[in-house]
Amino acid sequence: MPRERYVEANGHFAATRSVSFVAGPALGGGLVQLLTAPYALVVDGLSFLASAGLLRSADVPDREPAPDDGSSLRRRVADRMRYVWRDPILAPLLRCVSWVNLFTFVVQALLVVFASRELGLSAGTIGLALGLGASGGLLGAVVAGRVSRRLGIGRTGVVGLLLFTVPTSALVLADGSDLAKASVLAAVEAVTGFGVMLFDVGTGPAIALAALVAALAVLWLVGSPVLRVRAIDDVPDPDPAVRG
């Protein structure tokens, strides 16, 4: 894949992934109600086997490995980790993504439990709401390339990060009828899905806290060169000696 087409290619990949986010939750919720959760998990496991089969059938030419310089695997890993940690662009991105993933996974672990136990929604309703909300991710994948060309890759990532994290705290405000609560769930999923595509028992307070703390990941990018990156070509090539 040519370097200048990285953003476009990543947008296509994100679009296909977001399609699965649209269909997956709705299908999963229906299977749970129809077959019960254990059998739905069996179907989920079979889907991974099917995915592995499709990947195995892909005809992708292997890249030539880098020449062996005689150093040990431990030395090569250490050299590359040291390079990433010191790089002015890669280092803040690594810290940012690690931080946001930690707390958004807290949200994801609690989301279905929260929607079921505290919002009182059925498995089918939750799946439908998440499936409808995932359309925001599909839209984000479609427009991400245009937005990044207008704002620059760095600023687009910051906007996406904030849209991915902050709206999740609105889940604890969901109230009223099942339709109203499902609508809030779908809306939050749509906005956060759009954001992530631009970037790529007490559960209520935990969700709000995790969402807001995750938003602080943007602080890792403040003052870094990431905000000045408008295109892939603005990122300097790594030192060939480190790249190996």
DRENDO-1510 file (C-alpha; in Angstrom, 1 decimal, always signed):
<recs>
REC; n; res; u; v; w
REC; 1; MET; +0.0; +0.0; +0.0 .
REC; 2; PRO; +1.6; +3.3; -1.0 .
REC; 3; ARG; +2.3; +5.7; +1.9 .
REC; 4; GLU; +0.1; +8.4; +0.5 .
REC; 5; ARG; -2.9; +6.1; +0.6 .
REC; 6; TYR; -2.6; +5.0; +4.2 .
REC; 7; VAL; -5.5; +7.3; +5.4 .
REC; 8; GLU; -7.8; +6.2; +2.5 .
REC; 9; ALA; -7.0; +2.5; +3.1 .
REC; 10; ASN; -7.6; +2.9; +6.9 .
REC; 11; GLY; -10.9; +4.5; +6.1 .
REC; 12; HIS; -12.0; +1.6; +4.0 .
REC; 13; PHE; -10.9; -0.8; +6.7 .
REC; 14; ALA; -12.8; +1.2; +9.3 .
REC; 15; ALA; -15.9; +1.2; +7.1 .
REC; 16; THR; -16.0; -2.6; +6.9 .
REC; 17; ARG; -15.5; -2.9; +10.6 .
REC; 18; SER; -18.3; -0.4; +11.3 .
REC; 19; VAL; -20.7; -2.4; +9.2 .
REC; 20; SER; -20.1; -5.4; +11.5 .
REC; 21; PHE; -20.8; -3.0; +14.5 .
REC; 22; VAL; -24.2; -2.2; +12.9 .
REC; 23; ALA; -25.3; -5.8; +12.3 .
REC; 24; GLY; -23.5; -7.5; +15.2 .
REC; 25; PRO; -25.2; -6.1; +18.3 .
REC; 26; ALA; -28.7; -6.4; +16.7 .
REC; 27; LEU; -28.0; -10.0; +15.7 .
REC; 28; GLY; -26.4; -10.8; +19.0 .
REC; 29; GLY; -29.3; -9.4; +21.0 .
REC; 30; GLY; -31.8; -11.4; +18.9 .
REC; 31; LEU; -29.8; -14.6; +19.4 .
REC; 32; VAL; -29.6; -14.1; +23.1 .
REC; 33; GLN; -33.4; -13.8; +23.3 .
REC; 34; LEU; -34.0; -16.6; +20.9 .
REC; 35; LEU; -31.3; -19.1; +21.9 .
REC; 36; THR; -30.2; -17.8; +25.4 .
REC; 37; ALA; -26.7; -16.4; +26.0 .
REC; 38; PRO; -24.6; -19.7; +26.1 .
REC; 39; TYR; -25.8; -20.7; +22.6 .
REC; 40; ALA; -25.2; -17.2; +21.3 .
REC; 41; LEU; -21.6; -17.5; +22.5 .
REC; 42; VAL; -21.2; -20.7; +20.5 .
REC; 43; VAL; -22.4; -18.9; +17.4 .
REC; 44; ASP; -20.0; -16.1; +18.2 .
REC; 45; GLY; -17.1; -18.6; +18.5 .
REC; 46; LEU; -18.1; -20.1; +15.1 .
REC; 47; SER; -18.0; -16.7; +13.5 .
REC; 48; PHE; -14.3; -16.3; +14.5 .
REC; 49; LEU; -13.5; -19.7; +12.9 .
REC; 50; ALA; -15.2; -18.4; +9.7 .
REC; 51; SER; -13.2; -15.2; +9.9 .
REC; 52; ALA; -10.0; -17.1; +10.3 .
REC; 53; GLY; -10.9; -19.2; +7.2 .
REC; 54; LEU; -11.5; -16.0; +5.2 .
REC; 55; LEU; -8.2; -14.5; +6.3 .
REC; 56; ARG; -6.4; -17.8; +5.4 .
REC; 57; SER; -7.9; -17.6; +1.9 .
REC; 58; ALA; -6.5; -14.1; +1.3 .
REC; 59; ASP; -3.7; -14.0; -1.3 .
REC; 60; VAL; -1.3; -11.5; +0.1 .
REC; 61; PRO; +2.4; -11.6; -1.0 .
REC; 62; ASP; +4.9; -11.9; +1.9 .
REC; 63; ARG; +7.2; -9.0; +2.4 .
REC; 64; GLU; +10.9; -9.6; +2.3 .
REC; 65; PRO; +12.2; -9.7; +5.9 .
REC; 66; ALA; +14.8; -7.2; +7.0 .
REC; 67; PRO; +18.4; -8.4; +6.9 .
REC; 68; ASP; +19.5; -10.1; +10.1 .
REC; 69; ASP; +22.1; -8.0; +11.9 .
REC; 70; GLY; +23.0; -10.7; +14.3 .
REC; 71; SER; +21.4; -9.1; +17.4 .
REC; 72; SER; +19.2; -11.0; +19.7 .
REC; 73; LEU; +15.4; -10.8; +19.7 .
REC; 74; ARG; +15.4; -9.1; +23.1 .
REC; 75; ARG; +17.9; -6.5; +21.8 .
REC; 76; ARG; +15.8; -5.7; +18.7 .
REC; 77; VAL; +12.6; -5.4; +20.8 .
REC; 78; ALA; +14.3; -3.1; +23.3 .
REC; 79; ASP; +15.7; -0.9; +20.5 .
REC; 80; ARG; +12.3; -0.5; +18.8 .
REC; 81; MET; +10.6; +0.2; +22.1 .
REC; 82; ARG; +13.2; +2.8; +23.0 .
REC; 83; TYR; +12.7; +4.4; +19.6 .
REC; 84; VAL; +8.9; +4.6; +20.0 .
REC; 85; TRP; +9.2; +5.9; +23.6 .
REC; 86; ARG; +11.5; +8.7; +22.5 .
REC; 87; ASP; +9.9; +9.6; +19.2 .
REC; 88; PRO; +8.1; +13.0; +19.5 .
REC; 89; ILE; +5.0; +11.8; +17.6 .
REC; 90; LEU; +4.8; +8.1; +18.4 .
REC; 91; ALA; +5.4; +8.5; +22.1 .
REC; 92; PRO; +2.4; +10.8; +22.9 .
REC; 93; LEU; +0.2; +8.8; +20.6 .
REC; 94; LEU; +1.1; +5.6; +22.4 .
REC; 95; ARG; +0.4; +7.1; +25.8 .
REC; 96; CYS; -2.8; +8.6; +24.6 .
REC; 97; VAL; -4.2; +5.4; +23.0 .
REC; 98; SER; -3.1; +3.2; +26.0 .
REC; 99; TRP; -4.9; +5.6; +28.4 .
REC; 100; VAL; -8.1; +5.9; +26.4 .
REC; 101; ASN; -8.2; +2.1; +25.7 .
REC; 102; LEU; -7.9; +1.3; +29.4 .
REC; 103; PHE; -10.9; +3.4; +30.5 .
REC; 104; THR; -13.1; +2.9; +27.4 .
REC; 105; PHE; -12.7; -0.9; +28.0 .
REC; 106; VAL; -14.1; -0.3; +31.5 .
REC; 107; VAL; -17.1; +1.3; +29.8 .
REC; 108; GLN; -17.5; -1.5; +27.3 .
REC; 109; ALA; -17.3; -4.1; +30.1 .
REC; 110; LEU; -20.1; -2.4; +32.0 .
REC; 111; LEU; -22.3; -1.2; +29.2 .
REC; 112; VAL; -24.5; -4.2; +28.5 .
REC; 113; VAL; -24.8; -4.9; +32.3 .
REC; 114; PHE; -25.8; -1.3; +32.9 .
REC; 115; ALA; -28.3; -1.2; +30.1 .
REC; 116; SER; -29.9; -4.5; +31.3 .
REC; 117; ARG; -29.9; -4.1; +35.1 .
REC; 118; GLU; -30.2; -0.4; +35.6 .
REC; 119; LEU; -32.0; +0.7; +32.5 .
REC; 120; GLY; -34.1; -2.4; +32.5 .
REC; 121; LEU; -33.8; -3.0; +28.7 .
REC; 122; SER; -34.2; -6.4; +27.1 .
REC; 123; ALA; -31.4; -8.1; +25.2 .
REC; 124; GLY; -33.2; -7.5; +21.9 .
REC; 125; THR; -33.7; -3.8; +22.6 .
REC; 126; ILE; -30.1; -3.3; +23.7 .
REC; 127; GLY; -28.9; -5.0; +20.5 .
REC; 128; LEU; -31.1; -3.0; +18.3 .
REC; 129; ALA; -30.1; +0.3; +20.0 .
REC; 130; LEU; -26.4; -0.5; +19.7 .
REC; 131; GLY; -26.8; -1.6; +16.1 .
REC; 132; LEU; -28.6; +1.6; +15.2 .
REC; 133; GLY; -26.0; +3.6; +17.1 .
REC; 134; ALA; -23.2; +1.9; +15.2 .
REC; 135; SER; -24.3; +3.7; +12.1 .
REC; 136; GLY; -22.5; +6.7; +13.5 .
REC; 137; GLY; -19.3; +4.7; +13.1 .
REC; 138; LEU; -20.1; +3.9; +9.5 .
REC; 139; LEU; -20.7; +7.6; +8.8 .
REC; 140; GLY; -17.4; +8.5; +10.6 .
REC; 141; ALA; -15.5; +6.0; +8.5 .
REC; 142; VAL; -16.9; +7.6; +5.3 .
REC; 143; VAL; -16.1; +11.2; +6.2 .
REC; 144; ALA; -12.9; +10.6; +8.1 .
REC; 145; GLY; -10.7; +11.1; +5.1 .
REC; 146; ARG; -12.3; +14.4; +4.1 .
REC; 147; VAL; -12.2; +15.7; +7.7 .
REC; 148; SER; -8.6; +14.8; +8.1 .
REC; 149; ARG; -7.7; +16.6; +4.9 .
REC; 150; ARG; -9.5; +19.7; +6.1 .
REC; 151; LEU; -8.3; +19.8; +9.7 .
REC; 152; GLY; -5.1; +17.7; +9.5 .
REC; 153; ILE; -4.6; +14.2; +10.9 .
REC; 154; GLY; -3.5; +15.4; +14.4 .
REC; 155; ARG; -6.5; +17.7; +15.0 .
REC; 156; THR; -8.9; +15.2; +13.6 .
REC; 157; GLY; -7.6; +12.7; +16.1 .
REC; 158; VAL; -8.2; +15.0; +19.0 .
REC; 159; VAL; -11.7; +15.9; +17.9 .
REC; 160; GLY; -12.4; +12.2; +17.4 .
REC; 161; LEU; -11.0; +11.3; +20.8 .
REC; 162; LEU; -13.3; +13.8; +22.6 .
REC; 163; LEU; -16.3; +12.6; +20.7 .
REC; 164; PHE; -15.4; +9.0; +21.5 .
REC; 165; THR; -15.2; +9.5; +25.2 .
REC; 166; VAL; -17.2; +12.5; +26.7 .
REC; 167; PRO; -20.7; +11.6; +25.4 .
REC; 168; THR; -20.6; +8.2; +27.1 .
REC; 169; SER; -21.1; +9.9; +30.5 .
REC; 170; ALA; -24.7; +10.9; +29.3 .
REC; 171; LEU; -25.7; +7.2; +29.6 .
REC; 172; VAL; -26.2; +7.7; +33.4 .
REC; 173; LEU; -28.9; +10.4; +32.6 .
REC; 174; ALA; -31.0; +8.0; +30.6 .
REC; 175; ASP; -34.5; +7.9; +32.1 .
REC; 176; GLY; -38.2; +7.5; +31.3 .
REC; 177; SER; -39.7; +4.9; +29.0 .
REC; 178; ASP; -37.8; +2.1; +27.4 .
REC; 179; LEU; -38.0; +4.0; +24.1 .
REC; 180; ALA; -36.4; +7.1; +25.7 .
REC; 181; LYS; -33.6; +5.1; +27.4 .
REC; 182; ALA; -32.9; +3.1; +24.2 .
REC; 183; SER; -32.8; +6.3; +22.2 .
REC; 184; VAL; -30.2; +7.7; +24.6 .
REC; 185; LEU; -28.1; +4.5; +24.3 .
REC; 186; ALA; -28.3; +4.6; +20.5 .
REC; 187; ALA; -27.4; +8.3; +20.4 .
REC; 188; VAL; -24.4; +7.9; +22.6 .
REC; 189; GLU; -23.3; +4.9; +20.6 .
REC; 190; ALA; -23.7; +6.9; +17.4 .
REC; 191; VAL; -21.6; +9.9; +18.6 .
REC; 192; THR; -18.9; +7.8; +20.2 .
REC; 193; GLY; -18.8; +5.5; +17.1 .
REC; 194; PHE; -18.4; +8.6; +14.9 .
REC; 195; GLY; -15.6; +9.8; +17.2 .
REC; 196; VAL; -13.7; +6.6; +17.3 .
REC; 197; MET; -13.7; +6.4; +13.5 .
REC; 198; LEU; -12.1; +9.8; +13.4 .
REC; 199; PHE; -9.5; +8.7; +15.8 .
REC; 200; ASP; -9.1; +3.5; +15.3 .
REC; 201; VAL; -25.2; -2.8; +41.3 .
REC; 202; GLY; -23.1; +0.8; +40.7 .
REC; 203; THR; -22.3; +0.6; +37.0 .
REC; 204; GLY; -23.7; +4.1; +36.4 .
REC; 205; PRO; -21.1; +6.1; +38.4 .
REC; 206; ALA; -18.3; +3.8; +37.1 .
REC; 207; ILE; -19.4; +4.4; +33.4 .
REC; 208; ALA; -19.5; +8.2; +34.0 .
REC; 209; LEU; -16.2; +8.3; +35.7 .
REC; 210; ALA; -14.4; +6.1; +33.2 .
REC; 211; ALA; -15.8; +8.1; +30.3 .
REC; 212; LEU; -14.7; +11.4; +31.7 .
REC; 213; VAL; -11.2; +10.1; +32.8 .
REC; 214; ALA; -10.7; +8.6; +29.4 .
REC; 215; ALA; -11.3; +12.0; +27.8 .
REC; 216; LEU; -8.2; +13.2; +29.8 .
REC; 217; ALA; -6.1; +11.1; +27.4 .
REC; 218; VAL; -6.2; +14.2; +25.1 .
REC; 219; LEU; -3.7; +15.8; +27.6 .
REC; 220; TRP; -1.0; +13.4; +26.3 .
REC; 221; LEU; -1.2; +15.2; +23.0 .
REC; 222; VAL; -1.1; +18.8; +24.3 .
REC; 223; GLY; +2.3; +20.3; +23.4 .
REC; 224; SER; +3.3; +17.4; +21.2 .
REC; 225; PRO; +4.0; +17.7; +17.5 .
REC; 226; VAL; +1.0; +15.5; +16.8 .
REC; 227; LEU; -1.3; +18.5; +16.4 .
REC; 228; ARG; +0.8; +19.9; +13.6 .
REC; 229; VAL; +0.6; +16.8; +11.5 .
REC; 230; ARG; -1.7; +17.4; +8.6 .
REC; 231; ALA; -0.7; +14.4; +6.4 .
REC; 232; ILE; +1.3; +11.2; +6.6 .
REC; 233; ASP; +4.1; +12.9; +4.8 .
REC; 234; ASP; +4.5; +15.3; +7.8 .
REC; 235; VAL; +5.7; +12.3; +9.9 .
REC; 236; PRO; +9.4; +11.8; +9.5 .
REC; 237; ASP; +10.7; +8.4; +8.5 .
REC; 238; PRO; +12.3; +6.4; +11.3 .
REC; 239; ASP; +16.0; +6.0; +11.5 .
REC; 240; PRO; +16.8; +3.1; +9.1 .
REC; 241; ALA; +19.2; +1.7; +11.8 .
REC; 242; VAL; +16.3; +1.4; +14.2 .
REC; 243; ARG; +13.7; +0.4; +11.6 .
REC; 244; GLY; +15.8; -2.6; +10.8 .
</recs>
